[in-house]
């Protein structure tokens, strides 16, 4: 038995705004941060989970984690995971805190930290990485992880079972393939908006040298500078490689359609976040207007109900699920199943701090258990801040290698936690 | 000149869960609360604003208000209101806090408190109630209050100007009419889910006696008890009066359609919140299936982009805008204009603590400046907690009387603040 006996939070922030890493059209100066939760157990092992933010307000998420703590404190891990859907519902429907969402914003980000910490603890107790824990569950057990409320008009539990059963007998072959080849990825680190041109060129060359073949540019400040940045990146990476662009929500719907005409020459694979992340119908209108350019979104998609609608409305070509924006892995699994139902590839959002560590598990689960396809799939990678993790991602020639250590790869090094805790860590005192 | 020199927050909570006032299918035990902001100025007058929550987590919203405070501290009121759209954008797009939304959840609730406090201060300095301040603005000035980002595919500033100009010459007549007759309303206080049948009957009789003609029942626990509650209310109010029902988000889409068949005999005016507040397409599907029963939603609608889509998708018959869920009156004005553009009546959500005090201004603005119609309009009223306000709502024979004191009617009595501050107020120490 493993009882959860304490929950600690840590307000962890990396001072990335000093270098403009992560800068884009609406996030000018992010300090990549983690609202970090440690679930202490009486078994001597702790579950670590966090949600990602970009600085100020990370303390609010820590406070929200503490407000949700009574939902898990004192409980047996086996009891929580045996009916994980009910545990999830208890967190997302706490009778008073629910008003602050529901299922969105600070309270849902906090839910993600706790839920992912439970997964980390569960996987450590089983001695397995999270992806492998899920890959060892039956289709019925996976369906039982999900709170199906609000989903059944698009996907019923029975339909999800059919999807999972179809690929269950062949899971082992895909695991072997991932162990051998890794999972395809693309790199975002080169194209941050705040970087000068020469730095973008050098980063493209470095990434090409490291075997990357798929790149992403940040756009959305003004047409001329977007055209310039895309041209610079195309000059460096050539036309045989893939280029995407990310507008980070800056455009109105008609504006997006007009603006994207100017980017046609660059043969972009997708345009990401062309407008408000809440605008399902807007994304659908943009997608119809800019085809064959494809539309991607998801990192700010608040919950499974938004993803359900993006899929129902034919609004997206790529589903960029986020490991922390949704309420933890259980809700991510619901979105993987919805995307499979609608035949839309999942290309998880990553970067920030620790998001790459999370999404490597998500993409593996998607391939092994849900979609059974690598067609048109690629997972985001940004080469920042991995040094702070005990089990950092490993990439080789543009692919994520499978994580093999027990847990959700979410645990940060004690020295990093001490340095980055805000405002008293050594990294902040130094500033 | 009026400079904002300090911002104070108060975590104000009323222990309503002791009586089950406000109880519904998903909020079993609300403690009606206000995350309360006081903008102190150097002119000796303070702007009071708050956002409504239902208890736990109210402290998170207070902390979020404090995190946003640098956007207004030290600024001149005239500077803020002269370009209020930019002031609003600065609050909703603070470069790091934005990640916690955007435009939703704790951070957007906090934005509402600050923005509404600015309105209160502005109106007090002008010596006018907020509705009258707006009614004195030109169409151009009203359009200038709104951040138009993400709206122009549904409504452009020029189209909004046309709407406002059409009714500008006749504003004075509607003001006179409201001063004479008040604004039509309905009452929710009778039908709380946690109340026993005899209490529901007595409250219906009391409300009939006070001149109410429009009533709302809470449904969504189980079909049998919903049928029972609706039958009891119909027995008391008769068939010549109006009955609505509110499901508070409990159903899946197919479940809502099936369940509502059982409520057909009660000739409901609308079904409110039949499913997830984020589910635009779900509301549209339910509306198509249950016609001629009409669909209402809005109190949990996170922002103007959601309302835009509800209207674009033909998902609602009634737009239940909330004074605090949106980021303050400026965003509410955008929704009033969108609703007018789509010909959908606005019937604001109220109740809780202080929401009635706010929405009386919103409905007056809608009638005087935007829709110029009372057809099929009704504003929610619940008879709770008005005693805590310096300028409480006044109702007569089922209608809100126009507020006449300067400000946004948001200021609570000092004695009430002292009693309800959590956890140290006398009301809480007594518990």
Interface residues (C-beta under 8 A of the other chain):
Chain A: X26 X27 X28 X29 X30 X31 X53 X54 X55 X56 X57 X59 X60 X61 X63 X64 X67 X93 X94 X95 X96 X97 X98 X99 X100 X101 X102 X103 X104 X105 X106 X107 X108 X109 X148 X149 X150 X151 X152 X153 X249 X252 X253 X254 X255 X275 X276 X277 X278 X279 X280 X281 X282 X285 X300 X302 X303 X305 X306 X308 X309 X312 X313
Chain B: X26 X27 X28 X29 X30 X31 X53 X54 X55 X56 X57 X59 X60 X61 X63 X64 X67 X93 X94 X95 X96 X97 X98 X99 X100 X101 X102 X103 X104 X105 X106 X107 X108 X109 X148 X149 X150 X151 X152 X153 X249 X252 X253 X254 X255 X275 X276 X277 X278 X279 X280 X281 X282 X285 X300 X302 X303 X305 X306 X308 X309 X312 X313
